[in-house]
Amino acid sequence: MEQVFDLLITVFLVVGGIFGLVGSFGLIKLDDPMSRLHAPTKATTLGVGGVLIASMVHAYAHEGHLSWHELLITLFLFLTAPITANFIAKAHIHRHETPDTLPPAGEDKTWATHDVPPEEPGSGRG
C-alpha cells in the first residue's frame, strides 16, 4: 500500500512541476500583458496545488496524520488567484487614464465595466 501512496505522491509532484514550468515559461514568453496574466494565474496555481496535494498525501501516508494546512493553503490560493488576476487586468485596462479623464466619484455607474459614459453638452470632456 505504501508503494501506491508513493506513486500518487510522485504523480502529483510531476504534474505540479509540469504546470509550474509551463506557467513560468508562459509568463516569460507571452508578449501581451493580458495574455501573460493567464500563465501565473492558471497554470502556476495548478502547479502549486499539485505540490500541496502531494504534501497532504505524504503526511497521511508516511506520518500517519491528515494535514489540513495544505488543504487550507490550496483553497486560499484557488480563491485569491482569480481575484488578483481581475485586479491586475483592471489596472492594465485603466493604466492610461488620468484624473482628467475619469468621471467624478459617485456619479458614474459604469466604472466597473470600463464603459465610456455619454458626453454631456458643455462638460468639456473629450
Buried (B, 14 or more C-beta within 10 A) or exposed (E): EEEEBBEBBEBBBEBBBBBBEBBBEBBEEBEEEEEBBBBBBBBBBBBBBBBBBBBBBBBBBEEEEEBEEBBEBBEEBEEEBEEEBEEBBEEBEEEEEEEEEEBEEEEEEEBEEEEEEEEEEEEEEE
